[in-house]
Amino acid sequence: MSSRHLRLAAATLLAAAFALAAAPATAQEPPRRLAEVRLSLEIGLLAPLSHTIQYGKNGSRFDFIAEGGQDTLFFFARPTAELHLARRHALIFLYQPLDLRGEVVLRRDVRIDEVLFPSGTALNVRYGFDFYRLSYLYDLSRRPSREIALGGSMQIRNAAVVFSSVDGSLRRSYRNIGPVPTLKARTLFRRPSGFFFGGEVDFMYAPVKYLNGGKSDVVGAIIDLSVRSGYRFRPGTDLFLNVRYLGGGAEGTSPNAETLGDGWVSNWLHFLTVSVGLTWSSGP
C-alpha cells in the first residue's frame, strides 16, 4: 500500500462526492428529521488473505496463515451506533472485535525478538486487534434518499499479540493501546423500490517521523473499505449484505519499545469479510 495510491483514491472520492452532491434534489422526497438514531449489527466470516509479523531485525518473519493457524475462517461481528443531527451531521461509534487464535506445531525454528521457539514446539498463537472508532461525517447531498459524506475518525487500537509454547516454558507477548486518526468517506443511494447500495472507507498513511518531527522510523497505514447492498423491508429497517477489505499495519522502531530486543517490528495484514447485517433507524 503506497501513499501515491492512497492520495489517488482520496482524490477520486472527493471528485465523485462533489459531482454527485451538485445534482438537484427532487421535490417528492420527504424531509429529514432534525435528529435520528441508527443502530446496526453485521455478522459473518473473516478470511485472512495475507498476514505476517516480525519482531526484531534479527527475528523470524512469521506467517500467521502458513504457520499460525489462520488458514481458516473466523467469526466476524461489527456493531455500530449513529446519531444524525441537523439533517447533515453524523456522529458514529463503532466497536470492532478482532481476536484470532491458532494452535500449531512449528515446522522450523522461529525467533521472536530474543526468544527462540525450536522446530517441533507446540505453540499457541493469539493475534488480538480490537478497536474502537468515533467518526464525524458531513453529508454533501441534500436528498434524503442518498448520502455522500466526508469526514474523519479517531480510532483507538487495543492490541495483544501472544506466542506461547503449550507447556508455558517459552512465551513472548506484546500489548499496545494507541490512537489512530483516519479520513473517512461514505455513500448510500436508495431506490424507490426499497433497494439500496453504497460504500464506506476509512484510510490513513503515516510516516510518523515526518508528521511529528521525531526520530521514530515507524510507517503505518490502514484501510477499511466496504461495499454493501440491501433492501428496506419495513420503514426504518434495512437488511443488507456487506463485503469488506480490512488491511494495513506498521513497520519501524517504536520509541516506547520493550527492553527485550531492539524494538523493531513489521506487521502487515490483509483481511476479507463477508457479512449480513440489520440496521434500525428512528427516522423514516
Phi and psi in degrees as GROMACS dihedral restraints (atoms count N, CA, C in turn):
[ dihedral_restraints ]
;  ai    aj    ak    al  type     phi  dphi    fc
    3     4     5     6     1  -108.2    20    10
    4     5     6     7     1   158.7    20    10
    6     7     8     9     1   -65.0    20    10
    7     8     9    10     1   -30.5    20    10
    9    10    11    12     1   -63.6    20    10
   10    11    12    13     1   -43.4    20    10
   12    13    14    15     1   -65.5    20    10
   13    14    15    16     1   -39.4    20    10
   15    16    17    18     1   -67.3    20    10
   16    17    18    19     1   -40.6    20    10
   18    19    20    21     1   -64.3    20    10
   19    20    21    22     1   -38.6    20    10
   21    22    23    24     1   -65.1    20    10
   22    23    24    25     1   -43.2    20    10
   24    25    26    27     1   -63.0    20    10
   25    26    27    28     1   -42.0    20    10
   27    28    29    30     1   -64.5    20    10
   28    29    30    31     1   -42.6    20    10
   30    31    32    33     1   -63.7    20    10
   31    32    33    34     1   -39.1    20    10
   33    34    35    36     1   -64.8    20    10
   34    35    36    37     1   -43.2    20    10
   36    37    38    39     1   -61.8    20    10
   37    38    39    40     1   -44.0    20    10
   39    40    41    42     1   -63.5    20    10
   40    41    42    43     1   -44.5    20    10
   42    43    44    45     1   -62.6    20    10
   43    44    45    46     1   -44.2    20    10
   45    46    47    48     1   -65.1    20    10
   46    47    48    49     1   -39.8    20    10
   48    49    50    51     1   -64.5    20    10
   49    50    51    52     1   -46.3    20    10
   51    52    53    54     1   -67.5    20    10
   52    53    54    55     1   -35.9    20    10
   54    55    56    57     1   -65.8    20    10
   55    56    57    58     1   -43.7    20    10
   57    58    59    60     1   -71.2    20    10
   58    59    60    61     1   -36.3    20    10
   60    61    62    63     1   -68.8    20    10
   61    62    63    64     1   -22.3    20    10
   63    64    65    66     1   -75.6    20    10
   64    65    66    67     1   -14.0    20    10
   66    67    68    69     1   -67.0    20    10
   67    68    69    70     1   145.0    20    10
   69    70    71    72     1   -68.9    20    10
   70    71    72    73     1   150.5    20    10
   72    73    74    75     1   -82.0    20    10
   73    74    75    76     1   156.5    20    10
   75    76    77    78     1   -98.9    20    10
   76    77    78    79     1   142.7    20    10
   78    79    80    81     1   -72.7    20    10
   79    80    81    82     1   -17.4    20    10
   81    82    83    84     1   -76.3    20    10
   82    83    84    85     1   -17.8    20    10
   84    85    86    87     1   -77.0    20    10
   85    86    87    88     1   138.6    20    10
   87    88    89    90     1   -70.9    20    10
   88    89    90    91     1   150.9    20    10
   90    91    92    93     1   -69.8    20    10
   91    92    93    94     1   152.8    20    10
   93    94    95    96     1   -77.4    20    10
   94    95    96    97     1   153.7    20    10
   96    97    98    99     1   -76.3    20    10
   97    98    99   100     1   155.9    20    10
   99   100   101   102     1   -68.4    20    10
  100   101   102   103     1   -30.2    20    10
  102   103   104   105     1  -138.2    20    10
  103   104   105   106     1   138.0    20    10
  105   106   107   108     1  -148.4    20    10
  106   107   108   109     1   137.4    20    10
  108   109   110   111     1  -109.5    20    10
  109   110   111   112     1   136.7    20    10
  111   112   113   114     1  -129.7    20    10
  112   113   114   115     1   133.1    20    10
  114   115   116   117     1  -121.6    20    10
  115   116   117   118     1   134.0    20    10
  117   118   119   120     1  -138.0    20    10
  118   119   120   121     1   145.1    20    10
  120   121   122   123     1  -141.8    20    10
  121   122   123   124     1   128.7    20    10
  123   124   125   126     1  -122.4    20    10
  124   125   126   127     1   139.5    20    10
  126   127   128   129     1  -133.0    20    10
  127   128   129   130     1   148.0    20    10
  129   130   131   132     1   178.9    20    10
  130   131   132   133     1  -144.2    20    10
  132   133   134   135     1  -124.7    20    10
  133   134   135   136     1   145.4    20    10
  135   136   137   138     1  -115.6    20    10
  136   137   138   139     1   131.2    20    10
  138   139   140   141     1  -119.2    20    10
  139   140   141   142     1   114.2    20    10
  141   142   143   144     1   -67.3    20    10
  142   143   144   145     1   126.5    20    10
  144   145   146   147     1   -94.0    20    10
  145   146   147   148     1   -37.2    20    10
  147   148   149   150     1  -159.8    20    10
  148   149   150   151     1   136.0    20    10
  150   151   152   153     1  -160.0    20    10
  151   152   153   154     1   113.9    20    10
  153   154   155   156     1  -131.0    20    10
  154   155   156   157     1   155.7    20    10
  156   157   158   159     1  -148.9    20    10
  157   158   159   160     1   148.1    20    10
  159   160   161   162     1  -145.1    20    10
  160   161   162   163     1   125.7    20    10
  162   163   164   165     1  -109.6    20    10
  163   164   165   166     1   118.3    20    10
  165   166   167   168     1    89.7    20    10
  166   167   168   169     1   138.3    20    10
  168   169   170   171     1   -65.4    20    10
  169   170   171   172     1   -22.9    20    10
  171   172   173   174     1   -99.6    20    10
  172   173   174   175     1     5.9    20    10
  174   175   176   177     1   -80.7    20    10
  175   176   177   178     1   172.0    20    10
  177   178   179   180     1   -84.2    20    10
  178   179   180   181     1   144.8    20    10
  180   181   182   183     1   -82.5    20    10
  181   182   183   184     1   110.0    20    10
  183   184   185   186     1   -98.4    20    10
  184   185   186   187     1   124.7    20    10
  186   187   188   189     1   -97.2    20    10
  187   188   189   190     1   109.7    20    10
  189   190   191   192     1   -63.6    20    10
  190   191   192   193     1   -30.9    20    10
  192   193   194   195     1   -77.4    20    10
  193   194   195   196     1   -47.8    20    10
  195   196   197   198     1   -77.9    20    10
  196   197   198   199     1   -27.6    20    10
  198   199   200   201     1  -125.3    20    10
  199   200   201   202     1   -14.4    20    10
  201   202   203   204     1  -115.8    20    10
  202   203   204   205     1    13.5    20    10
  204   205   206   207     1    83.3    20    10
  205   206   207   208     1    12.0    20    10
  207   208   209   210     1   -93.7    20    10
  208   209   210   211     1    19.8    20    10
  210   211   212   213     1   -89.3    20    10
  211   212   213   214     1    46.3    20    10
  213   214   215   216     1  -152.8    20    10
  214   215   216   217     1   179.5    20    10
  216   217   218   219     1   -97.4    20    10
  217   218   219   220     1   146.5    20    10
  219   220   221   222     1  -121.3    20    10
  220   221   222   223     1   149.7    20    10
  222   223   224   225     1   -67.4    20    10
  223   224   225   226     1   141.5    20    10
  225   226   227   228     1  -132.7    20    10
  226   227   228   229     1   133.4    20    10
  228   229   230   231     1  -141.4    20    10
  229   230   231   232     1   149.3    20    10
  231   232   233   234     1  -152.5    20    10
  232   233   234   235     1    95.5    20    10
  234   235   236   237     1   -88.7    20    10
  235   236   237   238     1   144.6    20    10
  237   238   239   240     1  -140.3    20    10
  238   239   240   241     1   141.7    20    10
  240   241   242   243     1  -127.4    20    10
  241   242   243   244     1   135.8    20    10
  243   244   245   246     1  -129.9    20    10
  244   245   246   247     1   145.4    20    10
  246   247   248   249     1  -125.4    20    10
  247   248   249   250     1   117.1    20    10
  249   250   251   252     1  -103.0    20    10
  250   251   252   253     1   128.4    20    10
  252   253   254   255     1  -126.5    20    10
  253   254   255   256     1   146.0    20    10
  255   256   257   258     1    49.4    20    10
  256   257   258   259     1    35.4    20    10
  258   259   260   261     1    74.0    20    10
  259   260   261   262     1   -33.1    20    10
  261   262   263   264     1  -126.9    20    10
  262   263   264   265     1     1.7    20    10
  264   265   266   267     1  -109.2    20    10
  265   266   267   268     1   138.0    20    10
  267   268   269   270     1  -136.4    20    10
  268   269   270   271     1   133.2    20    10
  270   271   272   273     1  -109.7    20    10
  271   272   273   274     1   130.7    20    10
  273   274   275   276     1  -128.8    20    10
  274   275   276   277     1   129.4    20    10
  276   277   278   279     1  -116.4    20    10
  277   278   279   280     1   128.6    20    10
  279   280   281   282     1  -124.7    20    10
  280   281   282   283     1   137.7    20    10
  282   283   284   285     1  -118.3    20    10
  283   284   285   286     1   122.9    20    10
  285   286   287   288     1  -120.8    20    10
  286   287   288   289     1    98.3    20    10
  288   289   290   291     1   -77.4    20    10
  289   290   291   292     1   134.3    20    10
  291   292   293   294     1  -139.8    20    10
  292   293   294   295     1   110.2    20    10
  294   295   296   297     1  -142.3    20    10
  295   296   297   298     1    95.3    20    10
  297   298   299   300     1  -104.0    20    10
  298   299   300   301     1   127.1    20    10
  300   301   302   303     1  -128.0    20    10
  301   302   303   304     1   147.3    20    10
  303   304   305   306     1  -142.5    20    10
  304   305   306   307     1   150.9    20    10
  306   307   308   309     1  -123.9    20    10
  307   308   309   310     1   113.8    20    10
  309   310   311   312     1  -136.9    20    10
  310   311   312   313     1   169.1    20    10
  312   313   314   315     1  -119.1    20    10
  313   314   315   316     1   121.9    20    10
  315   316   317   318     1   -67.3    20    10
  316   317   318   319     1   138.1    20    10
  318   319   320   321     1  -101.0    20    10
  319   320   321   322     1     2.2    20    10
  321   322   323   324     1  -153.4    20    10
  322   323   324   325     1   166.6    20    10
  324   325   326   327     1   -69.7    20    10
  325   326   327   328     1   134.1    20    10
  327   328   329   330     1  -126.5    20    10
  328   329   330   331     1   125.9    20    10
  330   331   332   333     1  -106.5    20    10
  331   332   333   334     1   121.2    20    10
  333   334   335   336     1  -111.2    20    10
  334   335   336   337     1   108.1    20    10
  336   337   338   339     1    54.7    20    10
  337   338   339   340     1  -120.3    20    10
  339   340   341   342     1  -100.4    20    10
  340   341   342   343     1     7.8    20    10
  342   343   344   345     1  -100.8    20    10
  343   344   345   346     1   125.0    20    10
  345   346   347   348     1  -101.6    20    10
  346   347   348   349     1   122.3    20    10
  348   349   350   351     1  -101.0    20    10
  349   350   351   352     1   108.8    20    10
  351   352   353   354     1   -68.6    20    10
  352   353   354   355     1   157.6    20    10
  354   355   356   357     1   -56.6    20    10
  355   356   357   358     1   137.6    20    10
  357   358   359   360     1    94.9    20    10
  358   359   360   361     1    -7.0    20    10
  360   361   362   363     1   -68.9    20    10
  361   362   363   364     1   130.8    20    10
  363   364   365   366     1   -78.3    20    10
  364   365   366   367     1   118.5    20    10
  366   367   368   369     1  -123.8    20    10
  367   368   369   370     1   134.7    20    10
  369   370   371   372     1  -101.4    20    10
  370   371   372   373     1   129.1    20    10
  372   373   374   375     1  -123.0    20    10
  373   374   375   376     1   133.1    20    10
  375   376   377   378     1  -128.1    20    10
  376   377   378   379     1   131.5    20    10
  378   379   380   381     1  -123.5    20    10
  379   380   381   382     1   100.3    20    10
  381   382   383   384     1  -105.1    20    10
  382   383   384   385     1   127.8    20    10
  384   385   386   387     1  -144.9    20    10
  385   386   387   388     1    57.5    20    10
  387   388   389   390     1   -63.7    20    10
  388   389   390   391     1   147.6    20    10
  390   391   392   393     1  -145.9    20    10
  391   392   393   394     1   154.9    20    10
  393   394   395   396     1  -118.4    20    10
  394   395   396   397     1   137.7    20    10
  396   397   398   399     1  -136.6    20    10
  397   398   399   400     1   127.2    20    10
  399   400   401   402     1  -112.2    20    10
  400   401   402   403     1   125.6    20    10
  402   403   404   405     1  -125.5    20    10
  403   404   405   406     1   153.5    20    10
  405   406   407   408     1  -124.5    20    10
  406   407   408   409     1   135.0    20    10
  408   409   410   411     1  -131.0    20    10
  409   410   411   412     1   142.8    20    10
  411   412   413   414     1  -116.9    20    10
  412   413   414   415     1   124.4    20    10
  414   415   416   417     1   -84.5    20    10
  415   416   417   418     1   118.1    20    10
  417   418   419   420     1   -77.0    20    10
  418   419   420   421     1   -18.7    20    10
  420   421   422   423     1   -88.5    20    10
  421   422   423   424     1   145.0    20    10
  423   424   425   426     1   -98.0    20    10
  424   425   426   427     1     2.5    20    10
  426   427   428   429     1   -97.6    20    10
  427   428   429   430     1   125.8    20    10
  429   430   431   432     1   -60.6    20    10
  430   431   432   433     1   -22.3    20    10
  432   433   434   435     1   -83.5    20    10
  433   434   435   436     1     1.4    20    10
  435   436   437   438     1  -149.5    20    10
  436   437   438   439     1   154.3    20    10
  438   439   440   441     1  -129.1    20    10
  439   440   441   442     1   129.6    20    10
  441   442   443   444     1  -135.2    20    10
  442   443   444   445     1    90.6    20    10
  444   445   446   447     1  -119.6    20    10
  445   446   447   448     1   144.5    20    10
  447   448   449   450     1  -128.2    20    10
  448   449   450   451     1   150.0    20    10
  450   451   452   453     1   178.2    20    10
  451   452   453   454     1  -148.0    20    10
  453   454   455   456     1  -152.6    20    10
  454   455   456   457     1   169.5    20    10
  456   457   458   459     1  -138.2    20    10
  457   458   459   460     1   154.8    20    10
  459   460   461   462     1  -120.1    20    10
  460   461   462   463     1   116.9    20    10
  462   463   464   465     1  -108.2    20    10
  463   464   465   466     1   136.3    20    10
  465   466   467   468     1  -110.4    20    10
  466   467   468   469     1   117.6    20    10
  468   469   470   471     1   -89.4    20    10
  469   470   471   472     1   146.1    20    10
  471   472   473   474     1  -132.7    20    10
  472   473   474   475     1    84.5    20    10
  474   475   476   477     1   -99.2    20    10
  475   476   477   478     1   142.9    20    10
  477   478   479   480     1  -146.9    20    10
  478   479   480   481     1   118.7    20    10
  480   481   482   483     1  -121.7    20    10
  481   482   483   484     1   127.2    20    10
  483   484   485   486     1  -133.8    20    10
  484   485   486   487     1   131.4    20    10
  486   487   488   489     1  -118.1    20    10
  487   488   489   490     1   121.0    20    10
  489   490   491   492     1  -144.6    20    10
  490   491   492   493     1   129.0    20    10
  492   493   494   495     1   -67.8    20    10
  493   494   495   496     1   150.1    20    10
  495   496   497   498     1   -59.9    20    10
  496   497   498   499     1   -35.4    20    10
  498   499   500   501     1   -80.5    20    10
  499   500   501   502     1    -2.9    20    10
  501   502   503   504     1    80.0    20    10
  502   503   504   505     1     1.6    20    10
  504   505   506   507     1   -76.2    20    10
  505   506   507   508     1   -25.5    20    10
  507   508   509   510     1  -125.6    20    10
  508   509   510   511     1   130.9    20    10
  510   511   512   513     1  -154.5    20    10
  511   512   513   514     1   141.1    20    10
  513   514   515   516     1  -141.6    20    10
  514   515   516   517     1   126.4    20    10
  516   517   518   519     1  -134.1    20    10
  517   518   519   520     1   149.7    20    10
  519   520   521   522     1  -136.4    20    10
  520   521   522   523     1   139.2    20    10
  522   523   524   525     1  -134.2    20    10
  523   524   525   526     1   144.4    20    10
  525   526   527   528     1  -156.6    20    10
  526   527   528   529     1   130.4    20    10
  528   529   530   531     1  -123.9    20    10
  529   530   531   532     1   131.3    20    10
  531   532   533   534     1  -169.5    20    10
  532   533   534   535     1   160.5    20    10
  534   535   536   537     1   -84.1    20    10
  535   536   537   538     1   147.2    20    10
  537   538   539   540     1  -137.2    20    10
  538   539   540   541     1   103.6    20    10
  540   541   542   543     1   -79.7    20    10
  541   542   543   544     1   143.0    20    10
  543   544   545   546     1  -138.5    20    10
  544   545   546   547     1   159.6    20    10
  546   547   548   549     1   -88.0    20    10
  547   548   549   550     1   155.3    20    10
  549   550   551   552     1  -142.7    20    10
  550   551   552   553     1   145.0    20    10
  552   553   554   555     1  -146.3    20    10
  553   554   555   556     1   147.5    20    10
  555   556   557   558     1  -150.1    20    10
  556   557   558   559     1   142.2    20    10
  558   559   560   561     1  -132.1    20    10
  559   560   561   562     1   150.6    20    10
  561   562   563   564     1  -154.5    20    10
  562   563   564   565     1   132.4    20    10
  564   565   566   567     1  -129.1    20    10
  565   566   567   568     1   123.3    20    10
  567   568   569   570     1  -107.7    20    10
  568   569   570   571     1   140.5    20    10
  570   571   572   573     1   -98.8    20    10
  571   572   573   574     1   153.7    20    10
  573   574   575   576     1   -58.2    20    10
  574   575   576   577     1   -24.7    20    10
  576   577   578   579     1   -71.4    20    10
  577   578   579   580     1   -14.4    20    10
  579   580   581   582     1   107.0    20    10
  580   581   582   583     1   -16.0    20    10
  582   583   584   585     1   -76.7    20    10
  583   584   585   586     1   151.0    20    10
  585   586   587   588     1  -147.5    20    10
  586   587   588   589     1   161.7    20    10
  588   589   590   591     1  -149.5    20    10
  589   590   591   592     1   156.8    20    10
  591   592   593   594     1  -174.4    20    10
  592   593   594   595     1  -173.8    20    10
  594   595   596   597     1  -156.0    20    10
  595   596   597   598     1   163.9    20    10
  597   598   599   600     1  -151.0    20    10
  598   599   600   601     1   145.2    20    10
  600   601   602   603     1  -147.1    20    10
  601   602   603   604     1   135.7    20    10
  603   604   605   606     1  -117.0    20    10
  604   605   606   607     1   132.8    20    10
  606   607   608   609     1  -149.1    20    10
  607   608   609   610     1   152.1    20    10
  609   610   611   612     1  -157.2    20    10
  610   611   612   613     1   139.6    20    10
  612   613   614   615     1  -133.8    20    10
  613   614   615   616     1   125.2    20    10
  615   616   617   618     1  -141.1    20    10
  616   617   618   619     1   104.8    20    10
  618   619   620   621     1   -79.6    20    10
  619   620   621   622     1   100.8    20    10
  621   622   623   624     1   -58.5    20    10
  622   623   624   625     1   -42.0    20    10
  624   625   626   627     1   -65.5    20    10
  625   626   627   628     1   -25.7    20    10
  627   628   629   630     1   -82.2    20    10
  628   629   630   631     1   -21.1    20    10
  630   631   632   633     1   -84.0    20    10
  631   632   633   634     1   -41.2    20    10
  633   634   635   636     1  -109.9    20    10
  634   635   636   637     1     1.4    20    10
  636   637   638   639     1    72.3    20    10
  637   638   639   640     1    10.9    20    10
  639   640   641   642     1   -86.9    20    10
  640   641   642   643     1  -169.8    20    10
  642   643   644   645     1   -99.9    20    10
  643   644   645   646     1    -2.6    20    10
  645   646   647   648     1   -64.5    20    10
  646   647   648   649     1   135.9    20    10
  648   649   650   651     1   -98.8    20    10
  649   650   651   652     1    16.3    20    10
  651   652   653   654     1   -70.9    20    10
  652   653   654   655     1   134.6    20    10
  654   655   656   657     1  -119.6    20    10
  655   656   657   658     1   127.9    20    10
  657   658   659   660     1  -127.9    20    10
  658   659   660   661     1   154.5    20    10
  660   661   662   663     1  -154.6    20    10
  661   662   663   664     1   151.6    20    10
  663   664   665   666     1  -150.7    20    10
  664   665   666   667     1   142.9    20    10
  666   667   668   669     1  -143.9    20    10
  667   668   669   670     1   126.1    20    10
  669   670   671   672     1  -122.3    20    10
  670   671   672   673     1    99.0    20    10
  672   673   674   675     1  -122.1    20    10
  673   674   675   676     1   130.0    20    10
  675   676   677   678     1  -141.6    20    10
  676   677   678   679     1   154.8    20    10
  678   679   680   681     1  -129.9    20    10
  679   680   681   682     1   145.9    20    10
  681   682   683   684     1  -146.4    20    10
  682   683   684   685     1   156.1    20    10
  684   685   686   687     1  -144.3    20    10
  685   686   687   688     1   145.1    20    10
  687   688   689   690     1  -164.3    20    10
  688   689   690   691     1  -166.0    20    10
  690   691   692   693     1  -144.3    20    10
  691   692   693   694     1   135.1    20    10
  693   694   695   696     1   -88.4    20    10
  694   695   696   697     1   101.4    20    10
  696   697   698   699     1   -90.0    20    10
  697   698   699   700     1    -9.8    20    10
  699   700   701   702     1  -156.7    20    10
  700   701   702   703     1   159.4    20    10
  702   703   704   705     1   -55.6    20    10
  703   704   705   706     1   125.7    20    10
  705   706   707   708     1    79.3    20    10
  706   707   708   709     1     5.1    20    10
  708   709   710   711     1  -131.2    20    10
  709   710   711   712     1   123.3    20    10
  711   712   713   714     1  -117.8    20    10
  712   713   714   715     1   143.2    20    10
  714   715   716   717     1  -115.5    20    10
  715   716   717   718     1   133.9    20    10
  717   718   719   720     1  -145.4    20    10
  718   719   720   721     1   161.1    20    10
  720   721   722   723     1  -112.7    20    10
  721   722   723   724     1   133.4    20    10
  723   724   725   726     1  -129.1    20    10
  724   725   726   727     1   135.7    20    10
  726   727   728   729     1  -119.8    20    10
  727   728   729   730     1   129.0    20    10
  729   730   731   732     1  -132.3    20    10
  730   731   732   733     1   138.7    20    10
  732   733   734   735     1  -108.0    20    10
  733   734   735   736     1   126.9    20    10
  735   736   737   738     1  -124.6    20    10
  736   737   738   739     1   116.1    20    10
  738   739   740   741     1  -146.3    20    10
  739   740   741   742     1   169.9    20    10
  741   742   743   744     1   139.2    20    10
  742   743   744   745     1  -160.1    20    10
  744   745   746   747     1   150.2    20    10
  745   746   747   748     1  -160.4    20    10
  747   748   749   750     1  -155.4    20    10
  748   749   750   751     1   156.2    20    10
  750   751   752   753     1  -149.5    20    10
  751   752   753   754     1   133.9    20    10
  753   754   755   756     1   142.5    20    10
  754   755   756   757     1  -171.4    20    10
  756   757   758   759     1  -105.7    20    10
  757   758   759   760     1   119.2    20    10
  759   760   761   762     1   -78.6    20    10
  760   761   762   763     1   136.7    20    10
  762   763   764   765     1   -68.8    20    10
  763   764   765   766     1   -16.9    20    10
  765   766   767   768     1  -106.4    20    10
  766   767   768   769     1    29.0    20    10
  768   769   770   771     1   -66.3    20    10
  769   770   771   772     1   152.6    20    10
  771   772   773   774     1   -67.6    20    10
  772   773   774   775     1   160.6    20    10
  774   775   776   777     1   -71.6    20    10
  775   776   777   778     1   -28.4    20    10
  777   778   779   780     1   -75.5    20    10
  778   779   780   781     1   118.1    20    10
  780   781   782   783     1    92.3    20    10
  781   782   783   784     1  -179.0    20    10
  783   784   785   786     1   -92.8    20    10
  784   785   786   787     1    -1.1    20    10
  786   787   788   789     1    85.3    20    10
  787   788   789   790     1    -2.9    20    10
  789   790   791   792     1   -82.0    20    10
  790   791   792   793     1   138.6    20    10
  792   793   794   795     1  -144.7    20    10
  793   794   795   796     1   144.6    20    10
  795   796   797   798     1  -131.7    20    10
  796   797   798   799     1   121.4    20    10
  798   799   800   801     1  -141.6    20    10
  799   800   801   802     1   111.9    20    10
  801   802   803   804     1  -132.8    20    10
  802   803   804   805     1   135.0    20    10
  804   805   806   807     1  -137.6    20    10
  805   806   807   808     1   152.6    20    10
  807   808   809   810     1  -140.7    20    10
  808   809   810   811     1   111.2    20    10
  810   811   812   813     1  -117.8    20    10
  811   812   813   814     1   151.4    20    10
  813   814   815   816     1  -126.3    20    10
  814   815   816   817     1   133.6    20    10
  816   817   818   819     1  -124.4    20    10
  817   818   819   820     1   145.5    20    10
  819   820   821   822     1  -127.8    20    10
  820   821   822   823     1   125.7    20    10
  822   823   824   825     1  -146.2    20    10
  823   824   825   826     1   161.1    20    10
  825   826   827   828     1  -113.1    20    10
  826   827   828   829     1   150.2    20    10
  828   829   830   831     1  -146.2    20    10
  829   830   831   832     1   165.2    20    10
  831   832   833   834     1  -133.6    20    10
  832   833   834   835     1   131.9    20    10
  834   835   836   837     1  -121.9    20    10
  835   836   837   838     1   128.5    20    10
  837   838   839   840     1  -110.5    20    10
  838   839   840   841     1   135.7    20    10
  840   841   842   843     1  -127.9    20    10
  841   842   843   844     1   141.2    20    10
  843   844   845   846     1   -78.3    20    10
  844   845   846   847     1   -10.3    20    10
  846   847   848   849     1   -88.5    20    10
  847   848   849   850     1  -175.2    20    10
